[in-house]
């Protein structure tokens, strides 16, 4: 896990290494990098994402409309939202 991300309104982007976690290689695409982020806040509860959950995030510059994405804005703010 390399950081936290706020569900809903933007929060400050803070990256810190906390731990590793294994992932079944059949469930990820090997051409991408991934990281675990801990969710803070509860504005994504309607999408079954709660405060304290862990999100496996794929590093990808393409966002599909209607998808859930972790977005960094101006290298300072980040948010998890649909």
PyMOL Python script that loads the backbone (N, CA, C, O; Angstrom):
from pymol import cmd

cmd.read_pdbstr("""\
ATOM      1  N   UNK A   1       0.857  -1.170   0.000  1.00  0.00           N
ATOM      2  CA  UNK A   1       0.000   0.000   0.000  1.00  0.00           C
ATOM      3  C   UNK A   1       0.899   1.227   0.000  1.00  0.00           C
ATOM      4  O   UNK A   1       1.833   1.321   0.797  1.00  0.00           O
ATOM      5  N   UNK A   2       0.618   2.158  -0.888  1.00  0.00           N
ATOM      6  CA  UNK A   2       1.494   3.317  -1.017  1.00  0.00           C
ATOM      7  C   UNK A   2       0.849   4.632  -0.639  1.00  0.00           C
ATOM      8  O   UNK A   2       1.491   5.675  -0.765  1.00  0.00           O
ATOM      9  N   UNK A   3      -0.382   4.629  -0.182  1.00  0.00           N
ATOM     10  CA  UNK A   3      -0.977   5.902   0.190  1.00  0.00           C
ATOM     11  C   UNK A   3      -2.449   5.783   0.513  1.00  0.00           C
ATOM     12  O   UNK A   3      -3.000   4.689   0.628  1.00  0.00           O
ATOM     13  N   UNK A   4      -3.065   6.933   0.654  1.00  0.00           N
ATOM     14  CA  UNK A   4      -4.492   7.011   0.920  1.00  0.00           C
ATOM     15  C   UNK A   4      -5.136   7.869  -0.156  1.00  0.00           C
ATOM     16  O   UNK A   4      -4.467   8.665  -0.815  1.00  0.00           O
ATOM     17  N   UNK A   5      -6.429   7.700  -0.326  1.00  0.00           N
ATOM     18  CA  UNK A   5      -7.165   8.530  -1.276  1.00  0.00           C
ATOM     19  C   UNK A   5      -8.526   8.835  -0.668  1.00  0.00           C
ATOM     20  O   UNK A   5      -9.169   7.964  -0.082  1.00  0.00           O
ATOM     21  N   UNK A   6      -8.950  10.069  -0.814  1.00  0.00           N
ATOM     22  CA  UNK A   6     -10.229  10.508  -0.256  1.00  0.00           C
ATOM     23  C   UNK A   6     -11.342  10.174  -1.236  1.00  0.00           C
ATOM     24  O   UNK A   6     -11.241  10.467  -2.428  1.00  0.00           O
ATOM     25  N   UNK A   7     -12.394   9.565  -0.734  1.00  0.00           N
ATOM     26  CA  UNK A   7     -13.588   9.316  -1.535  1.00  0.00           C
ATOM     27  C   UNK A   7     -14.410  10.593  -1.524  1.00  0.00           C
ATOM     28  O   UNK A   7     -14.844  11.051  -0.467  1.00  0.00           O
ATOM     29  N   UNK A   8     -14.622  11.162  -2.693  1.00  0.00           N
ATOM     30  CA  UNK A   8     -15.390  12.394  -2.776  1.00  0.00           C
ATOM     31  C   UNK A   8     -14.508  13.595  -3.027  1.00  0.00           C
ATOM     32  O   UNK A   8     -13.551  13.508  -3.796  1.00  0.00           O
ATOM     33  N   UNK A   9     -14.816  14.742  -2.378  1.00  0.00           N
ATOM     34  CA  UNK A   9     -14.054  15.967  -2.635  1.00  0.00           C
ATOM     35  C   UNK A   9     -12.557  15.750  -2.457  1.00  0.00           C
ATOM     36  O   UNK A   9     -12.121  14.977  -1.603  1.00  0.00           O
ATOM     37  N   UNK A  10     -11.792  16.436  -3.267  1.00  0.00           N
ATOM     38  CA  UNK A  10     -10.348  16.238  -3.317  1.00  0.00           C
ATOM     39  C   UNK A  10      -9.655  16.396  -1.976  1.00  0.00           C
ATOM     40  O   UNK A  10     -10.073  17.180  -1.124  1.00  0.00           O
ATOM     41  N   UNK A  11      -8.606  15.644  -1.815  1.00  0.00           N
ATOM     42  CA  UNK A  11      -7.740  15.725  -0.645  1.00  0.00           C
ATOM     43  C   UNK A  11      -6.314  15.874  -1.117  1.00  0.00           C
ATOM     44  O   UNK A  11      -6.038  15.707  -2.305  1.00  0.00           O
ATOM     45  N   UNK A  12      -5.417  16.180  -0.230  1.00  0.00           N
ATOM     46  CA  UNK A  12      -4.014  16.347  -0.573  1.00  0.00           C
ATOM     47  C   UNK A  12      -3.415  14.987  -0.917  1.00  0.00           C
ATOM     48  O   UNK A  12      -3.657  14.005  -0.214  1.00  0.00           O
ATOM     49  N   UNK A  13      -2.642  14.924  -1.988  1.00  0.00           N
ATOM     50  CA  UNK A  13      -1.994  13.684  -2.417  1.00  0.00           C
ATOM     51  C   UNK A  13      -0.762  13.435  -1.565  1.00  0.00           C
ATOM     52  O   UNK A  13       0.213  14.184  -1.628  1.00  0.00           O
ATOM     53  N   UNK A  14      -0.814  12.384  -0.776  1.00  0.00           N
ATOM     54  CA  UNK A  14       0.323  12.008   0.066  1.00  0.00           C
ATOM     55  C   UNK A  14       0.664  10.569  -0.255  1.00  0.00           C
ATOM     56  O   UNK A  14      -0.172   9.674  -0.134  1.00  0.00           O
ATOM     57  N   UNK A  15       1.904  10.357  -0.666  1.00  0.00           N
ATOM     58  CA  UNK A  15       2.331   9.017  -1.000  1.00  0.00           C
ATOM     59  C   UNK A  15       3.290   8.529   0.078  1.00  0.00           C
ATOM     60  O   UNK A  15       4.263   9.207   0.408  1.00  0.00           O
ATOM     61  N   UNK A  16       3.012   7.361   0.617  1.00  0.00           N
ATOM     62  CA  UNK A  16       3.896   6.748   1.593  1.00  0.00           C
ATOM     63  C   UNK A  16       3.772   5.242   1.481  1.00  0.00           C
ATOM     64  O   UNK A  16       2.681   4.716   1.264  1.00  0.00           O
ATOM     65  N   UNK A  17       4.880   4.554   1.628  1.00  0.00           N
ATOM     66  CA  UNK A  17       4.860   3.104   1.553  1.00  0.00           C
ATOM     67  C   UNK A  17       4.487   2.541   2.909  1.00  0.00           C
ATOM     68  O   UNK A  17       5.059   2.918   3.932  1.00  0.00           O
ATOM     69  N   UNK A  18       3.521   1.634   2.909  1.00  0.00           N
ATOM     70  CA  UNK A  18       3.090   1.042   4.169  1.00  0.00           C
ATOM     71  C   UNK A  18       3.274  -0.471   4.169  1.00  0.00           C
ATOM     72  O   UNK A  18       3.736  -1.034   5.162  1.00  0.00           O
ATOM     73  N   UNK A  19       2.918  -1.141   3.064  1.00  0.00           N
ATOM     74  CA  UNK A  19       3.027  -2.594   3.035  1.00  0.00           C
ATOM     75  C   UNK A  19       2.856  -3.131   1.618  1.00  0.00           C
ATOM     76  O   UNK A  19       2.513  -2.393   0.694  1.00  0.00           O
ATOM     77  N   UNK A  20       3.101  -4.421   1.468  1.00  0.00           N
ATOM     78  CA  UNK A  20       2.847  -5.141   0.223  1.00  0.00           C
ATOM     79  C   UNK A  20       1.643  -6.046   0.409  1.00  0.00           C
ATOM     80  O   UNK A  20       1.312  -6.425   1.532  1.00  0.00           O
ATOM     81  N   UNK A  21       0.986  -6.392  -0.692  1.00  0.00           N
ATOM     82  CA  UNK A  21      -0.103  -7.357  -0.649  1.00  0.00           C
ATOM     83  C   UNK A  21      -0.088  -8.148  -1.946  1.00  0.00           C
ATOM     84  O   UNK A  21       0.115  -7.579  -3.019  1.00  0.00           O
ATOM     85  N   UNK A  22      -0.298  -9.442  -1.858  1.00  0.00           N
ATOM     86  CA  UNK A  22      -0.308 -10.295  -3.039  1.00  0.00           C
ATOM     87  C   UNK A  22      -1.634 -10.172  -3.771  1.00  0.00           C
ATOM     88  O   UNK A  22      -2.683  -9.971  -3.158  1.00  0.00           O
ATOM     89  N   UNK A  23      -1.572 -10.296  -5.100  1.00  0.00           N
ATOM     90  CA  UNK A  23      -2.755 -10.239  -5.945  1.00  0.00           C
ATOM     91  C   UNK A  23      -2.675 -11.403  -6.919  1.00  0.00           C
ATOM     92  O   UNK A  23      -1.605 -11.683  -7.458  1.00  0.00           O
ATOM     93  N   UNK A  24      -3.778 -12.077  -7.149  1.00  0.00           N
ATOM     94  CA  UNK A  24      -3.832 -13.163  -8.111  1.00  0.00           C
ATOM     95  C   UNK A  24      -3.518 -12.598  -9.499  1.00  0.00           C
ATOM     96  O   UNK A  24      -4.229 -11.721  -9.989  1.00  0.00           O
ATOM     97  N   UNK A  25      -2.463 -13.096 -10.127  1.00  0.00           N
ATOM     98  CA  UNK A  25      -2.021 -12.559 -11.416  1.00  0.00           C
ATOM     99  C   UNK A  25      -3.068 -12.735 -12.514  1.00  0.00           C
ATOM    100  O   UNK A  25      -2.988 -12.061 -13.542  1.00  0.00           O
ATOM    101  N   UNK A  26      -4.036 -13.612 -12.327  1.00  0.00           N
ATOM    102  CA  UNK A  26      -5.102 -13.798 -13.314  1.00  0.00           C
ATOM    103  C   UNK A  26      -6.112 -12.663 -13.265  1.00  0.00           C
ATOM    104  O   UNK A  26      -6.920 -12.520 -14.183  1.00  0.00           O
ATOM    105  N   UNK A  27      -6.083 -11.849 -12.208  1.00  0.00           N
ATOM    106  CA  UNK A  27      -7.061 -10.777 -12.036  1.00  0.00           C
ATOM    107  C   UNK A  27      -6.538  -9.402 -12.431  1.00  0.00           C
ATOM    108  O   UNK A  27      -7.260  -8.412 -12.315  1.00  0.00           O
ATOM    109  N   UNK A  28      -5.286  -9.327 -12.896  1.00  0.00           N
ATOM    110  CA  UNK A  28      -4.730  -8.042 -13.307  1.00  0.00           C
ATOM    111  C   UNK A  28      -4.116  -8.159 -14.699  1.00  0.00           C
ATOM    112  O   UNK A  28      -3.828  -9.258 -15.171  1.00  0.00           O
ATOM    113  N   UNK A  29      -3.923  -7.026 -15.341  1.00  0.00           N
ATOM    114  CA  UNK A  29      -3.265  -6.980 -16.644  1.00  0.00           C
ATOM    115  C   UNK A  29      -1.783  -6.713 -16.414  1.00  0.00           C
ATOM    116  O   UNK A  29      -1.428  -5.712 -15.793  1.00  0.00           O
ATOM    117  N   UNK A  30      -0.941  -7.565 -16.890  1.00  0.00           N
ATOM    118  CA  UNK A  30       0.494  -7.473 -16.625  1.00  0.00           C
ATOM    119  C   UNK A  30       1.173  -6.263 -17.273  1.00  0.00           C
ATOM    120  O   UNK A  30       2.292  -5.920 -16.892  1.00  0.00           O
ATOM    121  N   UNK A  31       0.534  -5.617 -18.230  1.00  0.00           N
ATOM    122  CA  UNK A  31       1.136  -4.472 -18.916  1.00  0.00           C
ATOM    123  C   UNK A  31       0.996  -3.172 -18.131  1.00  0.00           C
ATOM    124  O   UNK A  31       1.442  -2.126 -18.601  1.00  0.00           O
ATOM    125  N   UNK A  32       0.392  -3.212 -16.954  1.00  0.00           N
ATOM    126  CA  UNK A  32       0.160  -2.008 -16.161  1.00  0.00           C
ATOM    127  C   UNK A  32       0.804  -2.132 -14.786  1.00  0.00           C
ATOM    128  O   UNK A  32       1.064  -3.234 -14.301  1.00  0.00           O
ATOM    129  N   UNK A  33       1.055  -0.985 -14.172  1.00  0.00           N
ATOM    130  CA  UNK A  33       1.500  -0.950 -12.785  1.00  0.00           C
ATOM    131  C   UNK A  33       0.271  -0.736 -11.905  1.00  0.00           C
ATOM    132  O   UNK A  33      -0.689  -0.085 -12.318  1.00  0.00           O
ATOM    133  N   UNK A  34       0.305  -1.279 -10.704  1.00  0.00           N
ATOM    134  CA  UNK A  34      -0.804  -1.183  -9.768  1.00  0.00           C
ATOM    135  C   UNK A  34      -0.292  -0.731  -8.407  1.00  0.00           C
ATOM    136  O   UNK A  34       0.883  -0.902  -8.085  1.00  0.00           O
ATOM    137  N   UNK A  35      -1.183  -0.156  -7.619  1.00  0.00           N
ATOM    138  CA  UNK A  35      -0.856   0.138  -6.228  1.00  0.00           C
ATOM    139  C   UNK A  35      -2.130   0.026  -5.404  1.00  0.00           C
ATOM    140  O   UNK A  35      -3.237   0.163  -5.924  1.00  0.00           O
ATOM    141  N   UNK A  36      -1.956  -0.223  -4.122  1.00  0.00           N
ATOM    142  CA  UNK A  36      -3.072  -0.255  -3.184  1.00  0.00           C
ATOM    143  C   UNK A  36      -3.204   1.118  -2.547  1.00  0.00           C
ATOM    144  O   UNK A  36      -2.205   1.712  -2.141  1.00  0.00           O
ATOM    145  N   UNK A  37      -4.415   1.624  -2.454  1.00  0.00           N
ATOM    146  CA  UNK A  37      -4.693   2.873  -1.755  1.00  0.00           C
ATOM    147  C   UNK A  37      -5.770   2.626  -0.713  1.00  0.00           C
ATOM    148  O   UNK A  37      -6.749   1.927  -0.974  1.00  0.00           O
ATOM    149  N   UNK A  38      -5.588   3.193   0.452  1.00  0.00           N
ATOM    150  CA  UNK A  38      -6.585   3.082   1.514  1.00  0.00           C
ATOM    151  C   UNK A  38      -7.597   4.218   1.346  1.00  0.00           C
ATOM    152  O   UNK A  38      -7.213   5.376   1.181  1.00  0.00           O
ATOM    153  N   UNK A  39      -8.878   3.885   1.387  1.00  0.00           N
ATOM    154  CA  UNK A  39      -9.959   4.857   1.184  1.00  0.00           C
ATOM    155  C   UNK A  39     -10.250   5.593   2.492  1.00  0.00           C
ATOM    156  O   UNK A  39     -10.370   4.977   3.551  1.00  0.00           O
ATOM    157  N   UNK A  40     -10.361   6.920   2.399  1.00  0.00           N
ATOM    158  CA  UNK A  40     -10.816   7.722   3.531  1.00  0.00           C
ATOM    159  C   UNK A  40     -12.078   8.453   3.103  1.00  0.00           C
ATOM    160  O   UNK A  40     -12.174   8.925   1.970  1.00  0.00           O
ATOM    161  N   UNK A  41     -13.031   8.546   3.994  1.00  0.00           N
ATOM    162  CA  UNK A  41     -14.293   9.201   3.661  1.00  0.00           C
ATOM    163  C   UNK A  41     -15.349   8.186   3.255  1.00  0.00           C
ATOM    164  O   UNK A  41     -15.047   7.013   3.033  1.00  0.00           O
ATOM    165  N   UNK A  42     -16.584   8.648   3.163  1.00  0.00           N
ATOM    166  CA  UNK A  42     -17.677   7.710   2.884  1.00  0.00           C
ATOM    167  C   UNK A  42     -18.601   8.145   1.751  1.00  0.00           C
ATOM    168  O   UNK A  42     -19.741   7.684   1.685  1.00  0.00           O
ATOM    169  N   UNK A  43     -18.144   9.014   0.865  1.00  0.00           N
ATOM    170  CA  UNK A  43     -19.038   9.472  -0.205  1.00  0.00           C
ATOM    171  C   UNK A  43     -19.199   8.456  -1.334  1.00  0.00           C
ATOM    172  O   UNK A  43     -19.985   8.686  -2.254  1.00  0.00           O
ATOM    173  N   UNK A  44     -18.471   7.334  -1.286  1.00  0.00           N
ATOM    174  CA  UNK A  44     -18.604   6.303  -2.316  1.00  0.00           C
ATOM    175  C   UNK A  44     -19.375   5.087  -1.797  1.00  0.00           C
ATOM    176  O   UNK A  44     -19.353   4.022  -2.414  1.00  0.00           O
ATOM    177  N   UNK A  45     -20.046   5.249  -0.676  1.00  0.00           N
ATOM    178  CA  UNK A  45     -20.767   4.129  -0.065  1.00  0.00           C
ATOM    179  C   UNK A  45     -21.823   3.547  -0.999  1.00  0.00           C
ATOM    180  O   UNK A  45     -22.102   2.350  -0.937  1.00  0.00           O
ATOM    181  N   UNK A  46     -22.412   4.366  -1.857  1.00  0.00           N
ATOM    182  CA  UNK A  46     -23.390   3.886  -2.838  1.00  0.00           C
ATOM    183  C   UNK A  46     -22.783   2.945  -3.859  1.00  0.00           C
ATOM    184  O   UNK A  46     -23.497   2.169  -4.494  1.00  0.00           O
ATOM    185  N   UNK A  47     -21.466   3.006  -4.021  1.00  0.00           N
ATOM    186  CA  UNK A  47     -20.744   2.102  -4.920  1.00  0.00           C
ATOM    187  C   UNK A  47     -20.077   0.969  -4.145  1.00  0.00           C
ATOM    188  O   UNK A  47     -19.199   0.280  -4.665  1.00  0.00           O
ATOM    189  N   UNK A  48     -20.507   0.783  -2.887  1.00  0.00           N
ATOM    190  CA  UNK A  48     -19.986  -0.278  -2.013  1.00  0.00           C
ATOM    191  C   UNK A  48     -18.514  -0.076  -1.665  1.00  0.00           C
ATOM    192  O   UNK A  48     -17.790  -1.048  -1.452  1.00  0.00           O
ATOM    193  N   UNK A  49     -18.066   1.178  -1.605  1.00  0.00           N
ATOM    194  CA  UNK A  49     -16.700   1.520  -1.202  1.00  0.00           C
ATOM    195  C   UNK A  49     -16.807   2.341   0.068  1.00  0.00           C
ATOM    196  O   UNK A  49     -17.377   3.432   0.063  1.00  0.00           O
ATOM    197  N   UNK A  50     -16.255   1.813   1.166  1.00  0.00           N
ATOM    198  CA  UNK A  50     -16.423   2.445   2.476  1.00  0.00           C
ATOM    199  C   UNK A  50     -15.092   2.936   3.035  1.00  0.00           C
ATOM    200  O   UNK A  50     -14.022   2.517   2.593  1.00  0.00           O
ATOM    201  N   UNK A  51     -15.180   3.819   4.001  1.00  0.00           N
ATOM    202  CA  UNK A  51     -14.012   4.322   4.713  1.00  0.00           C
ATOM    203  C   UNK A  51     -13.196   3.140   5.252  1.00  0.00           C
ATOM    204  O   UNK A  51     -13.749   2.251   5.900  1.00  0.00           O
ATOM    205  N   UNK A  52     -11.902   3.127   4.989  1.00  0.00           N
ATOM    206  CA  UNK A  52     -11.024   2.054   5.458  1.00  0.00           C
ATOM    207  C   UNK A  52     -10.820   0.937   4.464  1.00  0.00           C
ATOM    208  O   UNK A  52      -9.925   0.114   4.655  1.00  0.00           O
ATOM    209  N   UNK A  53     -11.619   0.873   3.398  1.00  0.00           N
ATOM    210  CA  UNK A  53     -11.430  -0.148   2.366  1.00  0.00           C
ATOM    211  C   UNK A  53     -10.103   0.068   1.652  1.00  0.00           C
ATOM    212  O   UNK A  53      -9.539   1.162   1.676  1.00  0.00           O
ATOM    213  N   UNK A  54      -9.617  -0.990   1.019  1.00  0.00           N
ATOM    214  CA  UNK A  54      -8.433  -0.895   0.174  1.00  0.00           C
ATOM    215  C   UNK A  54      -8.865  -0.994  -1.275  1.00  0.00           C
ATOM    216  O   UNK A  54      -9.707  -1.821  -1.624  1.00  0.00           O
ATOM    217  N   UNK A  55      -8.282  -0.143  -2.126  1.00  0.00           N
ATOM    218  CA  UNK A  55      -8.573  -0.165  -3.557  1.00  0.00           C
ATOM    219  C   UNK A  55      -7.299  -0.513  -4.310  1.00  0.00           C
ATOM    220  O   UNK A  55      -6.258   0.110  -4.101  1.00  0.00           O
ATOM    221  N   UNK A  56      -7.384  -1.509  -5.185  1.00  0.00           N
ATOM    222  CA  UNK A  56      -6.276  -1.824  -6.070  1.00  0.00           C
ATOM    223  C   UNK A  56      -6.444  -0.948  -7.299  1.00  0.00           C
ATOM    224  O   UNK A  56      -7.411  -1.101  -8.046  1.00  0.00           O
ATOM    225  N   UNK A  57      -5.513  -0.032  -7.512  1.00  0.00           N
ATOM    226  CA  UNK A  57      -5.636   0.973  -8.566  1.00  0.00           C
ATOM    227  C   UNK A  57      -4.648   0.678  -9.675  1.00  0.00           C
ATOM    228  O   UNK A  57      -3.456   0.492  -9.433  1.00  0.00           O
ATOM    229  N   UNK A  58      -5.164   0.640 -10.909  1.00  0.00           N
ATOM    230  CA  UNK A  58      -4.330   0.426 -12.094  1.00  0.00           C
ATOM    231  C   UNK A  58      -3.864   1.783 -12.607  1.00  0.00           C
ATOM    232  O   UNK A  58      -4.676   2.680 -12.834  1.00  0.00           O
ATOM    233  N   UNK A  59      -2.559   1.929 -12.786  1.00  0.00           N
ATOM    234  CA  UNK A  59      -1.997   3.174 -13.308  1.00  0.00           C
ATOM    235  C   UNK A  59      -2.286   3.248 -14.804  1.00  0.00           C
ATOM    236  O   UNK A  59      -1.709   2.508 -15.601  1.00  0.00           O
ATOM    237  N   UNK A  60      -3.192   4.156 -15.170  1.00  0.00           N
ATOM    238  CA  UNK A  60      -3.653   4.257 -16.548  1.00  0.00           C
ATOM    239  C   UNK A  60      -4.075   5.692 -16.801  1.00  0.00           C
ATOM    240  O   UNK A  60      -4.752   6.294 -15.968  1.00  0.00           O
ATOM    241  N   UNK A  61      -3.689   6.242 -17.925  1.00  0.00           N
ATOM    242  CA  UNK A  61      -4.037   7.633 -18.221  1.00  0.00           C
ATOM    243  C   UNK A  61      -5.399   7.769 -18.897  1.00  0.00           C
ATOM    244  O   UNK A  61      -5.850   8.887 -19.146  1.00  0.00           O
ATOM    245  N   UNK A  62      -6.061   6.653 -19.197  1.00  0.00           N
ATOM    246  CA  UNK A  62      -7.363   6.680 -19.860  1.00  0.00           C
ATOM    247  C   UNK A  62      -8.453   6.402 -18.836  1.00  0.00           C
ATOM    248  O   UNK A  62      -8.389   5.421 -18.096  1.00  0.00           O
ATOM    249  N   UNK A  63      -9.447   7.268 -18.802  1.00  0.00           N
ATOM    250  CA  UNK A  63     -10.581   7.118 -17.888  1.00  0.00           C
ATOM    251  C   UNK A  63     -11.847   6.968 -18.718  1.00  0.00           C
ATOM    252  O   UNK A  63     -12.138   7.816 -19.562  1.00  0.00           O
ATOM    253  N   UNK A  64     -12.596   5.908 -18.490  1.00  0.00           N
ATOM    254  CA  UNK A  64     -13.845   5.697 -19.207  1.00  0.00           C
ATOM    255  C   UNK A  64     -14.989   6.333 -18.441  1.00  0.00           C
ATOM    256  O   UNK A  64     -15.122   6.116 -17.237  1.00  0.00           O
ATOM    257  N   UNK A  65     -15.815   7.115 -19.118  1.00  0.00           N
ATOM    258  CA  UNK A  65     -16.940   7.789 -18.501  1.00  0.00           C
ATOM    259  C   UNK A  65     -17.821   6.789 -17.755  1.00  0.00           C
ATOM    260  O   UNK A  65     -18.195   5.755 -18.309  1.00  0.00           O
ATOM    261  N   UNK A  66     -18.149   7.092 -16.515  1.00  0.00           N
ATOM    262  CA  UNK A  66     -18.974   6.226 -15.698  1.00  0.00           C
ATOM    263  C   UNK A  66     -18.190   5.221 -14.877  1.00  0.00           C
ATOM    264  O   UNK A  66     -18.762   4.540 -14.025  1.00  0.00           O
ATOM    265  N   UNK A  67     -16.891   5.116 -15.119  1.00  0.00           N
ATOM    266  CA  UNK A  67     -16.045   4.209 -14.342  1.00  0.00           C
ATOM    267  C   UNK A  67     -15.644   4.865 -13.032  1.00  0.00           C
ATOM    268  O   UNK A  67     -15.762   6.080 -12.875  1.00  0.00           O
ATOM    269  N   UNK A  68     -15.171   4.060 -12.097  1.00  0.00           N
ATOM    270  CA  UNK A  68     -14.611   4.596 -10.870  1.00  0.00           C
ATOM    271  C   UNK A  68     -13.136   4.823 -11.118  1.00  0.00           C
ATOM    272  O   UNK A  68     -12.438   3.928 -11.592  1.00  0.00           O
ATOM    273  N   UNK A  69     -12.658   6.013 -10.800  1.00  0.00           N
ATOM    274  CA  UNK A  69     -11.259   6.331 -11.058  1.00  0.00           C
ATOM    275  C   UNK A  69     -10.615   7.065  -9.902  1.00  0.00           C
ATOM    276  O   UNK A  69     -11.272   7.790  -9.156  1.00  0.00           O
ATOM    277  N   UNK A  70      -9.326   6.863  -9.772  1.00  0.00           N
ATOM    278  CA  UNK A  70      -8.513   7.616  -8.820  1.00  0.00           C
ATOM    279  C   UNK A  70      -7.776   8.664  -9.643  1.00  0.00           C
ATOM    280  O   UNK A  70      -6.987   8.324 -10.524  1.00  0.00           O
ATOM    281  N   UNK A  71      -8.030   9.920  -9.358  1.00  0.00           N
ATOM    282  CA  UNK A  71      -7.519  11.004 -10.193  1.00  0.00           C
ATOM    283  C   UNK A  71      -6.628  11.923  -9.370  1.00  0.00           C
ATOM    284  O   UNK A  71      -6.981  12.329  -8.262  1.00  0.00           O
ATOM    285  N   UNK A  72      -5.469  12.243  -9.930  1.00  0.00           N
ATOM    286  CA  UNK A  72      -4.574  13.229  -9.313  1.00  0.00           C
ATOM    287  C   UNK A  72      -4.634  14.494 -10.153  1.00  0.00           C
ATOM    288  O   UNK A  72      -4.467  14.448 -11.371  1.00  0.00           O
ATOM    289  N   UNK A  73      -4.873  15.621  -9.496  1.00  0.00           N
ATOM    290  CA  UNK A  73      -5.003  16.907 -10.177  1.00  0.00           C
ATOM    291  C   UNK A  73      -3.847  17.795  -9.758  1.00  0.00           C
ATOM    292  O   UNK A  73      -3.653  18.050  -8.570  1.00  0.00           O
ATOM    293  N   UNK A  74      -3.088  18.260 -10.718  1.00  0.00           N
ATOM    294  CA  UNK A  74      -1.961  19.170 -10.479  1.00  0.00           C
ATOM    295  C   UNK A  74      -0.957  18.603  -9.475  1.00  0.00           C
ATOM    296  O   UNK A  74      -0.315  19.361  -8.748  1.00  0.00           O
ATOM    297  N   UNK A  75      -0.818  17.293  -9.431  1.00  0.00           N
ATOM    298  CA  UNK A  75       0.139  16.601  -8.561  1.00  0.00           C
ATOM    299  C   UNK A  75      -0.049  16.885  -7.075  1.00  0.00           C
ATOM    300  O   UNK A  75       0.817  16.540  -6.271  1.00  0.00           O
ATOM    301  N   UNK A  76      -1.151  17.500  -6.699  1.00  0.00           N
ATOM    302  CA  UNK A  76      -1.379  17.846  -5.300  1.00  0.00           C
ATOM    303  C   UNK A  76      -2.654  17.239  -4.731  1.00  0.00           C
ATOM    304  O   UNK A  76      -2.669  16.791  -3.585  1.00  0.00           O
ATOM    305  N   UNK A  77      -3.709  17.222  -5.513  1.00  0.00           N
ATOM    306  CA  UNK A  77      -4.996  16.758  -5.008  1.00  0.00           C
ATOM    307  C   UNK A  77      -5.365  15.450  -5.691  1.00  0.00           C
ATOM    308  O   UNK A  77      -5.080  15.247  -6.872  1.00  0.00           O
ATOM    309  N   UNK A  78      -6.002  14.569  -4.935  1.00  0.00           N
ATOM    310  CA  UNK A  78      -6.463  13.333  -5.547  1.00  0.00           C
ATOM    311  C   UNK A  78      -7.819  12.983  -4.966  1.00  0.00           C
ATOM    312  O   UNK A  78      -8.151  13.354  -3.840  1.00  0.00           O
ATOM    313  N   UNK A  79      -8.600  12.253  -5.766  1.00  0.00           N
ATOM    314  CA  UNK A  79      -9.933  11.861  -5.345  1.00  0.00           C
ATOM    315  C   UNK A  79     -10.326  10.560  -6.013  1.00  0.00           C
ATOM    316  O   UNK A  79      -9.856  10.247  -7.107  1.00  0.00           O
ATOM    317  N   UNK A  80     -11.179   9.811  -5.361  1.00  0.00           N
ATOM    318  CA  UNK A  80     -11.767   8.610  -5.925  1.00  0.00           C
ATOM    319  C   UNK A  80     -13.221   8.938  -6.179  1.00  0.00           C
ATOM    320  O   UNK A  80     -13.946   9.312  -5.257  1.00  0.00           O
ATOM    321  N   UNK A  81     -13.661   8.801  -7.435  1.00  0.00           N
ATOM    322  CA  UNK A  81     -15.016   9.192  -7.776  1.00  0.00           C
ATOM    323  C   UNK A  81     -15.445   8.518  -9.052  1.00  0.00           C
ATOM    324  O   UNK A  81     -14.631   7.919  -9.755  1.00  0.00           O
ATOM    325  N   UNK A  82     -16.755   8.616  -9.359  1.00  0.00           N
ATOM    326  CA  UNK A  82     -17.288   8.075 -10.613  1.00  0.00           C
ATOM    327  C   UNK A  82     -17.546   9.217 -11.558  1.00  0.00           C
ATOM    328  O   UNK A  82     -17.999   8.997 -12.682  1.00  0.00           O
TER     329      UNK A  82
END
""", "prot")
cmd.dss("prot")
cmd.show_as("cartoon", "prot")
cmd.util.cbc("prot")
cmd.orient("prot")
